[in-house]
Amino acid sequence: MPIATDPEARIKFVLSTDKGKEPLPTFIFKNLTARDYSKLADDSDQVGEDPAKCILKMVAVALVGWKNLVGMDGEKIEFSTKAVMELDALLTPFEIKELLDSVMSQGLAVEDKKKFESPSDSGSARSAKAARAKQRVLTRRVKGRK
């Protein structure tokens, strides 16, 4: 099943300003399709008049929910498309941009990053070690040491 159609494959995102809070306010994004990215590109051409609203419109393409989000009155805010478009009354411009960056990057989860960081079976780890050793030798020669 393509990841964009898998309802279980969601990206949970916490604003940097919310880390450590309890309960943790969390934004939930779907994985974007190529068509979604095209829509984002089209929307980005219209930033001029009201940048915050335009960016929220772009965030709304991927935002499918949130948990533990409360308003200035301390009341829980229920997720809706209308509520997404009103986030500019709750979030700072930096936080709105952080949400957009999260949508646009949709990077790998920490667990996936660890998988990609594991040593390769192709032998490139050995060649990387050899290259570093050669660099150390060349550096010593340039500095006049042997």
Secondary structure in CASP SS format (residue, H / E / C, confidence):
PFRMAT SS
TARGET T0000
AUTHOR 0000-0000-0000
METHOD secondary structure of the structure
MODEL  1
M C 1.00
P C 1.00
I H 1.00
A H 1.00
T H 1.00
D C 1.00
P C 1.00
E C 1.00
A C 1.00
R E 1.00
I E 1.00
K E 1.00
F E 1.00
V C 1.00
L C 1.00
S H 1.00
T H 1.00
D H 1.00
K C 1.00
G C 1.00
K C 1.00
E C 1.00
P C 1.00
L C 1.00
P C 1.00
T E 1.00
F E 1.00
I E 1.00
F E 1.00
K E 1.00
N C 1.00
L C 1.00
T C 1.00
A H 1.00
R H 1.00
D H 1.00
Y H 1.00
S H 1.00
K H 1.00
L H 1.00
A H 1.00
D H 1.00
D H 1.00
S H 1.00
D C 1.00
Q C 1.00
V C 1.00
G C 1.00
E C 1.00
D C 1.00
P H 1.00
A H 1.00
K H 1.00
C H 1.00
I H 1.00
L H 1.00
K H 1.00
M H 1.00
V H 1.00
A H 1.00
V C 1.00
A C 1.00
L E 1.00
V E 1.00
G E 1.00
W E 1.00
K E 1.00
N C 1.00
L C 1.00
V E 1.00
G C 1.00
M C 1.00
D C 1.00
G C 1.00
E C 1.00
K E 1.00
I C 1.00
E C 1.00
F C 1.00
S C 1.00
T H 1.00
K H 1.00
A H 1.00
V H 1.00
M H 1.00
E C 1.00
L H 1.00
D H 1.00
A H 1.00
L C 1.00
L C 1.00
T C 1.00
P H 1.00
F H 1.00
E H 1.00
I H 1.00
K H 1.00
E H 1.00
L H 1.00
L H 1.00
D H 1.00
S H 1.00
V H 1.00
M H 1.00
S H 1.00
Q C 1.00
G C 1.00
L C 1.00
A C 1.00
V H 1.00
E H 1.00
D H 1.00
K H 1.00
K H 1.00
K H 1.00
F H 1.00
E H 1.00
S C 1.00
P C 1.00
S C 1.00
D C 1.00
S C 1.00
G C 1.00
S H 1.00
A H 1.00
R H 1.00
S H 1.00
A H 1.00
K H 1.00
A H 1.00
A H 1.00
R H 1.00
A H 1.00
K H 1.00
Q H 1.00
R H 1.00
V H 1.00
L H 1.00
T H 1.00
R H 1.00
R H 1.00
V H 1.00
K C 1.00
G C 1.00
R C 1.00
K C 1.00
END
